[in-house]
Structure formats: structure tokens, C-alpha cells
Amino acid sequence: MKIIRFRTKDGMFRVAAESSWTLHQVFDDLSSKIPQFPRYDRVYLGKTPQDVTESAAPYLESTIEELNFANGQLLYLKWDTIGGPSSSTQDSVPTSNPISIDSLGIKKLVSAPKAVSQLPVDDFLDSQEGTIPRKRGQFCHHSDRGMCEYCSPLPPWDNKYKEEHGIKHISFHAYVKEMNESKNKKNSVGSYISPLVEQNYKITSHCPSGHAPWPKGICSKCQPSAITLQQQKFRLVDHVEFSSSGIINDFINCWRLNGCQRIGLLMGTYEVYDKVPLGVKAKVEAIYEMPQLDLEDGLTYTELNEENEAALKELAENLGLQPVGVIFTDLTDAGLGDGSVICKRHKDSFFLSSLEIKFAARLQLKYPNICKWSDSGKFSSKFVTCVVSGNTKGDIDISSYQVSQSGEALVEADLICASTHPDMAIVNKTNEVRYVPDIFFQKINQYGIQVKVNAKPHFPAEYLLVSLTHGFPTGESQSVSLFSDTSSFPIENREHVGESQDWKAIKKSVDFSTHDLHNLRQSLANFHLLLYLSTTGILSKEELQLLFQTVRGKEETRETSFYKLLESSGFKTLTTIIQTS
């Protein structure tokens, strides 16, 4: 047993602690003696009064022994009052650097980003500076090899550059570098603080103060702080690129056949987007249409069973793909006989309804973005939501969005619900399972002044949205697509419009008797056909690997894998079944 002494603004306090106690347990005991003791991530301490400028948050799980606290150890302790019941959660990160090894003699020291397995595109962009080059201007009086303040490169988050080029949202990696620059200065040695912290609006179920959990008890430590909604300045994905127009045409064709709406899962990859400093794009290679009930004014889809989900996951992994978003239609024929559709979504109505925003937020929570710059090892999501609807000209168009990180936190804490007015989100009421803090949003009033408005009982849902651009490949990348469009194999789960996946459909779309092996190889490069073949059980795992390598493998091994596949017993059996069907 060791006695730890704390000198605070409220006097001297002592805690009798075992050597195996963590700093968190010491604070639990101390908080019972100090009524106004704050949340532990807002506590600062040191061995001298001059050292009390650094946060104790990174060491809450360190033991007394690891911290080298002696019996009778005297520590100076302070805390701030930021983040009380009326403050915003936007700044819940400690503003000072973590404790250095000199102030407390602590062995454990956080000095690097969290070690997690990020996507390759994130690792690459982390290694890039992303500076924006500038040419010499009329105020430059130096030589060609010189540089001055008028022509030196700008940081990727530069506000003036954003205004001049009409950029509403900077890229995520530009935002990370901006936050890292402000929180971890280049001259800061031996200290690190994560630049990103996920917002959490849930009430703490096990409060360190020791009182009964909500709804029987609540205090300033466990209740979420007030929330101020603002337009998010960054976006996780900047652009959505569909590898070919045929993907969208095939998806919309179901609506053309029966007039009912459709939803699909976007399968693709995340790559560098060079039109934006440190930008990321979601490249869509295929659309998987899950089992669903189509209606003229909506739809209902069901989750995949274990077998189908496993087959889809295995196919995606072998082809280097992953779910990157969701797409759904909201189309109504204008009745003019010219193929035009009604424009429902515009600036005077809504872009995504509050119900669709909740739906998109849940999917983003299901597919989190793994990020080493966050304390939790994840931050928001790269999952996108695309809507196929009519534009102001009556043409069929695509709009792409993401829900902000604040929107994800609101949905996860069950603080909002959908409204019959699609452009408004309703704030839920406090009940026995949730505590709803004060929620505000900022807007420009009729006098042109920015004011803070209470979001209860409802607020504009557009505060939770981030808009993205979209398009198709151009230039050299126009012909680069993982799958070919030569096969007309039906899309899954379309039996209600007369499209069935069976042996006859394969025989109709793929000519196995042809001597043109190149054409056969191209015909096999179809996402929906590959998925169907992987679920028939005819091809073994080794033969399926050869099939996948024929489509996705390295250029020098594709042809070799294809000829091995042709000679395999499973493929010969498959060919026989198809030709005799």
C-alpha cells in the first residue's frame, strides 16, 4: 500500500493505493473526495507546479508501479472546466501535449500514431506532402530558382485557395495534416496527441463518480455535452467514379422494365483522386443487387444469408474489391413520352431525406474507416450513398453524398429520427435509455447575421450531409475496367422482371464451344457470372482461384491461369452441363 498525495485548488488529498492500481482507479478514489472532480481526460498533473500543463489522459491505464510513484508521492493536480453540460463536444480533445517522461518519470509514453492496418491509399497519402504549387507572379523579383511568399507552395487546406476555386470540402488527408500541424508541432519532441477524436453523444453508463446509472443518476462527468451542428469542412471521399456507363445503364434498366425502384451495393476500390489535393475516389467496378421487394414509391431489401454473404465476400477479396457504397433509384416518368423524369430533389426541396440519412449513417457505421490518426483506430467512414433521380432538366442523373461524422454520432446515440418532411430531422426526446443534450445549429438570419438556433424539435437535415462529385473515366483510364461488358448474363435477384440466373442463361451469354479463346476469356470477366459460378459447387476452390486469377491476376499470369482452368476437370464438367442444358 502506498500513500499518494495530491495538492489541488480545493486543498490536499490523500489516496491509499496498491501498486497494481491504475491511475484511473486512483482518480476513482480521489473523485469520491472532491465533489467537482471533472472527467479524467481533462485532468493535468505534475511533480512541480510548473509541470501541471500536461494531460494525464494517455496514462489512465498505467499502474502505480509503472508510473514510478513512491510512497508519500506528492503530485500537483489541476483541471479545466471546458466541456461542461453547456459546452460543445467539438473540442473534447485535450488542448495540451501529453505528459512528458521528465515531468512524472513515466515509463509509458505515447509518441506515435496508433498502429492499425489502413487501406493502401491511406498509407500512400499519409506519406505525401500534398502542397499546392504556385507559379511566379508579378510580385516575384527573384531568380527562376528562387522562391518567396508569393510563389511558395500552399498547404492542401489553404482557405484562400478553397475560396478561389470554390472548394466546399477539403480532402480528409488534408484535414488530418491540418489538425496534426496544430496539435503536434514540428518542434515538439517526445510527445504526441491524436489529431482526430470520434464524437460520441451517448451517456456514460458506468460513471466514475459511483452514482446509479441513467435514468436514476446523472452528473457532469457522464452526461454528453451540448452539441453544435456545423457543416463539415472535410469529406472522407471526394469523388465517385463508375468504371463504365454500362454499370449504371444495367442498374437503371430494371426500373425501365417495371417502373419500380431498385437498390444495390457498390463494389469497388478506393484510389487516389488527383483533381483534389490529397484526394480519394471510390472507383465502382460492379453493382450487386441484394434480395429486395420493389415498389413504385420505395423498396424493402433483406440481409443476405450466410451462404450468399460468404460467396460475395470471397469473390470480392479474390478480385481485390470491397463494398464502397450503396446506390438506389428514385425515378418517376414525366409522362411526356420522351424519356424524361420528374425532378424531385433540388435546393428548394431536399437532397437526401432524413430517413435516407439515417439509413446511410447506419451503413457508414457498419463500414468504418480504419485510421491511425484517431484514438479509437477508426474515424467516420468512406462508405458513399448515390441516388439516381431526375435533375432540373428532366434527365436521369446521379448524386453522391456522405453523412458527416456528427450525423453518424447522432444516429448511433439515437438522438434523431426521420420526419414526414423529408428535409427536416426530428430530435428525439429523453427517455429511460437515452439522454438528449441541448442541440444547436448555426444559420444566417433575415438580417444577414450568423446566429445559433436550438435544433429542438427539428432542424434542417442538410447539416448532416457532405456532397461528393461523380463521373466516368476519361483519357487513358477510360478503357481500364476490371469487368468486360461483352457478356449479357442476368443480374441477380431479378426474377420478377423475367431475368433468371441458370444454366440456360450462361449458355445464352457465353459460347463455350467457340474456338475464340480470347472471346471466351472476356465473356467470363463478368461480376454477376463469377458470383453465380462460385455458388454452384461445380468448381473446386483451386479452380475458382484459377478463374479469379484469369480476371484479376497479373498480366503475365492471367493467360497461364486461363489455360489451366480450361484443362481442369471441374471446368470440363461445367462446360458439359451448360452445353447439354
Beta strands, then each sheet from edge to edge (+ up, - down):
strand 1: 2-8
strand 2: 11-17
strand 3: 43-46
strand 4: 73-79
strand 5: 170-171
strand 6: 227-229
strand 7: 234-235
strand 8: 239-242
strand 9: 263-273
strand 10: 279-288
strand 11: 292-295
strand 12: 298-301
strand 13: 322-330
strand 14: 384-390
strand 15: 396-403
strand 16: 416-417
strand 17: 424-427
strand 18: 439-444
strand 19: 450-454
strand 20: 458-460
strand 21: 465-471
sheet 1: 2+ 1- 4- 3+
sheet 2: 5+ 7+
sheet 3: 6+ 18+ 19-
sheet 4: 8+ 10+ 9- 13+ 14+ 15- 21+ 8+
sheet 5: 11+ 12-
sheet 6: 16+ 17- 20+
end
